[in-house]
């Protein structure tokens, strides 16, 4: 295992804890009550266990403790950030940026000063780990990122009679397809997918909805393209 593999594993641990091991209701409770949230302590325990477990090395317990402790402080103080008139709508991005910064510092510090000595030989390369990470980002985390981006720019969903959550499912499927096409080198298929969605989703007299879907589509495709590019760089 090398430093890049350890870093990707810690990103996976963070993503699992922050996006997959908590639902919207528990996340809202944590964001509303801060340190007084009953779920926050369980969330931090999950963060610690995933961080340490996915490091595959005993001495990273100290790094996992630092990550969990700072995660507790950041999440506990996020309630005040949410109440800020100027920064409240960017709370999600600030929160995630701080978590990412901690992971970078802890991982780099551990790898450079203590050395990487896993108890289990990592069979997956950094490239393979990045592929797993990219596909996982394409699911729930991307939906939340898009929602928070639209919220930050104060873009509201226009009136619609579409099926509930249909847009989320379409977004997930299109990101998976785009990422897969990029990894296979079929770049022309990405353009075909954009054209196909445009024909199926838009009507000439539905300008507001068309603009809203276009914004979401561009962000969604952008996420998948960037992920595919990062994967190919490893």
C-alpha positions as CSV (number, residue, x, y, z in Angstrom):
1,X,0.0,0.0,0.0
2,X,1.2,3.5,-0.8
3,X,0.2,7.0,0.3
4,X,-2.2,7.5,-2.7
5,X,-4.0,4.2,-1.9
6,X,-4.3,5.2,1.8
7,X,-5.7,8.6,0.8
8,X,-8.4,7.2,-1.5
9,X,-9.3,4.7,1.2
10,X,-9.8,7.5,3.7
11,X,-12.0,9.4,1.1
12,X,-14.1,6.2,0.8
13,X,-14.4,6.0,4.6
14,X,-15.5,9.7,4.7
15,X,-18.0,9.3,1.9
16,X,-19.5,6.1,3.5
17,X,-19.9,7.8,6.9
18,X,-21.2,11.2,5.6
19,X,-23.5,10.1,2.8
20,X,-24.3,6.4,3.1
21,X,-24.5,5.7,6.8
22,X,-26.9,8.6,7.6
23,X,-30.2,9.5,6.0
24,X,-31.6,12.9,5.3
25,X,-33.6,13.0,8.5
26,X,-30.6,12.2,10.7
27,X,-28.4,14.6,8.8
28,X,-31.0,17.4,9.3
29,X,-31.2,16.6,13.0
30,X,-27.4,16.9,13.3
31,X,-27.4,20.1,11.3
32,X,-30.1,21.6,13.5
33,X,-29.0,20.6,17.0
34,X,-25.2,20.5,16.6
35,X,-23.5,19.1,19.7
36,X,-26.9,18.4,21.3
37,X,-27.8,16.0,18.5
38,X,-28.2,12.4,19.8
39,X,-27.1,11.1,16.5
40,X,-23.8,13.1,16.3
41,X,-22.0,10.8,18.8
42,X,-23.1,7.7,16.8
43,X,-22.0,9.4,13.6
44,X,-18.5,10.1,15.0
45,X,-18.2,6.5,16.1
46,X,-19.0,5.4,12.5
47,X,-16.4,7.9,11.2
48,X,-13.8,6.6,13.5
49,X,-14.4,2.9,12.8
50,X,-14.6,3.4,9.0
51,X,-11.4,5.5,9.0
52,X,-9.4,3.1,11.1
53,X,-10.9,-0.1,9.4
54,X,-10.3,1.1,5.9
55,X,-6.7,2.1,6.7
56,X,-5.9,-1.6,7.2
57,X,-3.2,-0.7,9.7
58,X,-3.2,-0.8,13.5
59,X,-1.2,2.5,14.1
60,X,-3.6,4.5,12.0
61,X,-5.9,4.4,15.0
62,X,-4.3,7.7,16.1
63,X,-5.0,9.2,12.7
64,X,-8.6,7.9,12.8
65,X,-9.0,9.5,16.3
66,X,-7.8,12.9,14.9
67,X,-10.2,12.6,11.9
68,X,-13.1,11.6,14.2
69,X,-12.4,14.3,16.7
70,X,-12.1,17.1,14.1
71,X,-15.2,15.7,12.4
72,X,-17.1,16.0,15.7
73,X,-16.0,19.7,16.1
74,X,-16.8,20.6,12.5
75,X,-20.2,19.0,12.5
76,X,-21.0,20.3,16.0
77,X,-20.2,23.9,14.9
78,X,-22.0,23.6,11.5
79,X,-25.3,24.6,13.2
80,X,-23.9,28.1,13.7
81,X,-22.7,28.2,10.1
82,X,-26.1,27.2,8.9
83,X,-27.6,30.2,10.8
84,X,-25.2,32.7,9.1
85,X,-26.8,35.1,6.8
86,X,-23.9,35.2,4.4
87,X,-22.3,31.7,4.7
88,X,-25.4,29.6,5.5
89,X,-26.1,28.6,1.9
90,X,-22.5,27.5,1.5
91,X,-22.4,25.5,4.7
92,X,-22.4,22.1,2.9
93,X,-19.4,23.1,0.8
94,X,-17.4,24.6,3.7
95,X,-18.2,21.6,5.9
96,X,-16.9,19.1,3.2
97,X,-13.9,21.2,2.4
98,X,-12.8,21.2,6.0
99,X,-13.3,17.5,6.3
100,X,-11.2,17.0,3.1
101,X,-8.5,19.3,4.5
102,X,-8.3,17.2,7.7
103,X,-8.1,14.0,5.7
104,X,-5.3,15.3,3.5
105,X,-3.2,16.6,6.5
106,X,-3.7,13.5,8.6
107,X,-3.0,11.1,5.7
108,X,0.1,13.0,4.6
109,X,1.4,13.3,8.1
110,X,0.9,9.7,8.9
111,X,2.4,8.5,5.7
112,X,5.5,10.7,5.8
113,X,6.3,10.5,9.6
114,X,5.0,7.1,10.7
115,X,5.1,5.1,7.5
116,X,2.5,2.8,6.0
117,X,2.5,-0.7,7.5
118,X,-0.8,-2.4,6.6
119,X,-1.8,-5.6,8.4
120,X,-3.4,-6.7,5.1
121,X,-1.7,-6.5,1.7
122,X,-3.8,-4.3,-0.6
123,X,-4.6,-6.1,-3.8
124,X,-6.4,-3.2,-5.4
125,X,-4.3,-0.6,-7.2
126,X,-4.9,3.2,-6.7
127,X,-6.5,3.1,-10.2
128,X,-9.0,0.4,-9.1
129,X,-9.7,2.2,-5.8
130,X,-10.4,5.4,-7.7
131,X,-12.8,3.6,-10.0
132,X,-14.8,2.4,-7.0
133,X,-14.7,5.8,-5.4
134,X,-15.9,7.5,-8.7
135,X,-18.9,5.1,-9.1
136,X,-19.9,5.7,-5.4
137,X,-19.7,9.4,-5.8
138,X,-22.0,9.1,-8.8
139,X,-24.8,7.8,-6.6
140,X,-26.1,9.6,-3.5
141,X,-23.2,12.1,-2.9
142,X,-23.7,13.7,-6.4
143,X,-27.5,14.1,-5.8
144,X,-26.8,16.0,-2.6
145,X,-24.0,18.1,-4.2
146,X,-26.4,19.1,-7.0
147,X,-29.2,20.0,-4.6
148,X,-26.8,22.1,-2.5
149,X,-25.5,23.8,-5.5
150,X,-29.0,24.8,-6.7
151,X,-29.7,25.9,-3.1
152,X,-26.6,28.1,-3.0
153,X,-27.6,29.9,-6.2
154,X,-31.2,30.1,-5.0
155,X,-32.6,28.1,-7.9
156,X,-36.0,26.6,-7.1
157,X,-37.7,23.7,-8.7
158,X,-40.4,24.8,-11.0
159,X,-43.9,23.3,-10.7
160,X,-43.9,19.8,-12.1
161,X,-46.1,16.7,-12.3
162,X,-43.2,14.3,-12.7
163,X,-42.9,11.2,-10.6
164,X,-41.3,11.8,-7.2
165,X,-37.5,11.3,-7.2
166,X,-37.5,10.5,-10.9
167,X,-35.0,13.2,-11.5
168,X,-32.6,11.8,-8.9
169,X,-32.8,8.3,-10.5
170,X,-32.2,9.8,-14.0
171,X,-29.2,11.7,-12.7
172,X,-27.7,8.6,-11.1
173,X,-28.2,6.6,-14.3
174,X,-26.7,9.3,-16.6
175,X,-23.7,9.8,-14.4
176,X,-23.0,6.0,-14.3
177,X,-23.4,5.8,-18.1
178,X,-21.1,8.9,-18.7
179,X,-18.4,7.6,-16.3
180,X,-18.6,4.1,-17.9
181,X,-18.3,5.6,-21.4
182,X,-15.3,7.7,-20.4
183,X,-13.5,4.8,-18.8
184,X,-14.2,2.7,-22.0
185,X,-12.9,5.6,-24.2
186,X,-16.3,6.0,-25.9
187,X,-16.4,9.8,-25.7
188,X,-18.8,10.2,-28.6
189,X,-21.4,8.2,-26.6
190,X,-21.4,11.0,-24.0
191,X,-22.5,13.5,-26.6
192,X,-25.2,11.1,-27.9
193,X,-26.5,10.7,-24.3
194,X,-26.8,14.5,-23.9
195,X,-28.7,14.8,-27.1
196,X,-31.0,11.9,-26.3
197,X,-31.9,13.4,-22.9
198,X,-32.5,16.8,-24.5
199,X,-35.0,15.3,-26.9
200,X,-36.8,13.3,-24.3
201,X,-37.0,15.8,-21.5
202,X,-37.5,19.3,-23.0
203,X,-40.5,21.0,-24.6
204,X,-40.4,24.2,-26.5
205,X,-43.1,25.9,-24.3
206,X,-41.6,24.7,-20.9
207,X,-38.7,27.2,-20.6
208,X,-38.4,27.3,-16.8
209,X,-38.3,23.6,-16.4
210,X,-36.0,23.2,-19.4
211,X,-33.5,25.7,-17.8
212,X,-33.7,23.9,-14.4
213,X,-33.1,20.5,-16.0
214,X,-30.3,21.9,-18.1
215,X,-28.5,23.3,-15.1
216,X,-28.9,20.0,-13.2
217,X,-27.8,18.0,-16.3
218,X,-24.7,20.2,-16.8
219,X,-23.6,19.8,-13.2
220,X,-24.4,16.0,-13.3
221,X,-22.4,15.5,-16.5
222,X,-19.6,17.7,-15.2
223,X,-19.2,15.6,-12.1
224,X,-19.1,12.3,-14.1
225,X,-16.6,13.8,-16.6
226,X,-14.3,15.1,-13.9
227,X,-14.4,11.8,-12.0
228,X,-13.6,10.0,-15.2
229,X,-10.7,12.3,-15.9
230,X,-9.2,11.8,-12.4
231,X,-9.5,8.1,-12.8
232,X,-7.6,8.1,-16.1
233,X,-4.9,10.2,-14.5
234,X,-4.0,7.5,-12.0
